[in-house]
Amino acid sequence: MSYGLLPPFARQELTEIPKTIKVSQISNEAQLFCSKLNRQIPIIYSSDKNQAIARIWKIKFNENTKIPAFWNVFPELNHNEMTGWLQPLGPFHFLFLQDPADLPRVKKRMELTAQLFKEKKLNVDFIKLPEFSNPAEKLFWAINFGDWLSYHLAIYYGIDPNPVEMVEEFIKEKTIYPNIKRLVETANAKFIEILRDNAKQTAA
C-alpha cells in the first residue's frame, strides 16, 4: 500500500475521497454524455498542468472503446495543431477539460479556441472539472469520469471493453519474431557453410 510512502496529510486526503466523490454519480453523468460522441473521434484538450488527465482519457478511449483518440494541451496546440482543423477529414468531437484552477490566460485561450472551432462547425464540449479542496479529489474524479465514459461508450457501440486483442497479438508476434529471426540466421549460416564446403571439395 502507498500509506508507507505518503506523508500524513496525503493519507488523510486519500481517506476523505470516498466521502466527497460518488462513483455511481460519475458513472451516470458519463453514460449520459455518450450520445454526444456518437461515432465521432474524441480530441481531448486540456491545460498543460492537466496533460496527464488528457493523455489517460485518450488511452482509455483506445483500450476500452477500441476507437482512435488524440490529445494536446494549451497553449501548445494554438501554435500549430489548430490550423489542421481548417480541413477536418473525419467526424471529430473536441472535449475541453475546463479546470477552475487553470490560469486566466489559459481559460481565455480555451474559450477563444472553442469559439473559432464552433464557427467552423466543429463539435466542441467543455467538461468542467469540479472544484475540490485538494488536488487528489480532482484527479480521482477526472480519471474516473474518463474511465466510465470510455466504458459506457463501448457498451453504447456494442463493444466488449475488456479484451485488447490487437495489443495481445502484437506482444505475441513480438515474442515470436526474434525466435524466427534467429532460426533464419542460423539456417543462412549453415547454408553458407555447406556452400563453402562444396567449393573446397570442388577445388580439390
N, C-alpha and C positions, 0 to 999 in steps of 0.2 A: 504493500500500500504506500501511497505517496505521503502519508502522515509523517513518516520519519524524515522526510526531505523538506517539508514545508515549515515556515515559521508559524508561531501560534496564531497570528492574526489571519493568515491564509487558511488555516484549518477551520477557523470559526466561519470565515466567508463561505467555504465549501459546505459546511453543515447547514448553513442558512438557505442554500439554494432551493431545496425541496419545499421550503415554506413560502417562497415568493414566486416560483415558476411551476406552473401546472402543465405537465407534458401532454395531457389529454386535450387541453385547450389549444396548445400549439399545433397538435395533430389536426384538430378540426379546422383551424384557420388555414393551414397548409392545404388541406383537402379542398376547401372552398376556392382556393386560388388556382387549382389545376385547370379549370375550364378556360382561364385566360391564356394559358400556354399551349392550348390545343394545337398540336402538330407544328409548333414553332421552335426554333433553336434558341435556347437561352443564352443571353450575353450578360454576364454579371459584372457590374461596375461598382467600385467602392472607393473610399479614400485610401490613401497609401497605408495608413495605420491599420486598416481592416482588410488588407490584401489576403491575409491567411484565411479569413472567412470566405471571401470571394473564390479563392482557389479551392477550398474544401467543397463549396457548393458545386463548382464545375466538376470536380471529381465524382461527387455523389450522383450528378446527372448522368455521367458516363457509366458508372458502375451499376447503379440501381435502375435507372430508366433506360439504359442502353441507347442513349442519343448523344450526338455531339453537343458540346457546350464550350463556351470560351469566357475568359475573364480579363480584366485590365483595371487599372487604377487611375484616379485623378491625382495630379494633373497630367501625368504622362500621356494618357490617351488623347488629350486635347492637342498634342503636338503633331500627331500623325494619323493615328488609327481612325479618328472620327471622319477624316476625309474619305476613307474607304466606304463609308455608308452612303455616299452620293450615288453609288451603283450597287445597291443591295441585291445580291444574286441568290437570295433564298428567303424563306419565311423566318425572320428573326424577331425575338422579343427581348427587350432590354429590361434588366432588373437592376435598379439603382438602390444600393444599400445605403439608406439615409440614417446617419448617426447624429443625434443631437449634440454629441461631443466633438463633432468634426469642426475644423477651423472655419471661420466665416467665409474666407476666400474659397475654400473647397466647396462649401454649401452653394456659394454663388455659381461656381463652375458647373455643379450638378444641375442646378435649376436652368442655367442658360443652355447647357448641352441638351437637356430634356426638351426644352422649348424648340431648339433648332431641329431636333430629331422628329418631333411631332409635326413640325411644319413640312417635313419631308415624308409625312405619312408613315413614320416608323412607330411601332408599338413600344410604349415605354410605361413601366410601372415603378413607383417608388415603394420600397419595402422599408418601413421605419423600424429601426432597432429601438426597442423600448429603453427608457431611462431607468437605470438601476443604481443602487447605492454603491455597488462595487463592480469592477470590470469582469469578474468571473461570472456573474449572473448574466451580463450582456452576452458574453462569449457562449455560455451554455445555451441561452435562448436562441442565438443566431445559428449555431451548429445544429441544434435540434430542429429548427424550422427548415433548414436546408435538407436535413435527413428525411423528415416527414414529407416535404414537398416532392423530393425525388422518388420516394416510396409510393406516395399516392398517385403521382403522375404515371408511374409504371403500371399500377393497377388500372388507372384510367385508360391506358393504352392496351390493356390486356397482356401485359408482360410480367413474367416472374422476375422480381427484383433480386433474387438470391444468387443465381449462378453467374459467373463471369467466364463464360466458355472460351471466348477468344484469348483472354489472358492465360487461362489454363492451357490452351492449345499452344500458345506461344512459348510458355515455360517448358512444356513437353518437348516441343521442337528444338528449343534452345539447348535442352539437356541432351537430346539425341544427336544433334548436328555435330558437336565436337567428336563424338564417337565415330560417326560416319566419316568425318574428315580424316581421323586417324587411320581408319581402315583403308581409305582410298590412298592415303600417303604411303602406308605400308605395302599395299598392293603395287603401287607405282615403283617403289624402291625395289621390290622383289622382281618385277618385270625388267627393270633396268639391269639388275644383277644377272638375270638369265641372258639378256642380250649380250652383255659383256662376256659371259662365259662362252656363249656360242661363237662370238667373234674371236676369242682366243683359240678355240678349238679349230675354227676355220683357218686361222693364220698358221696353226701348227701343221 
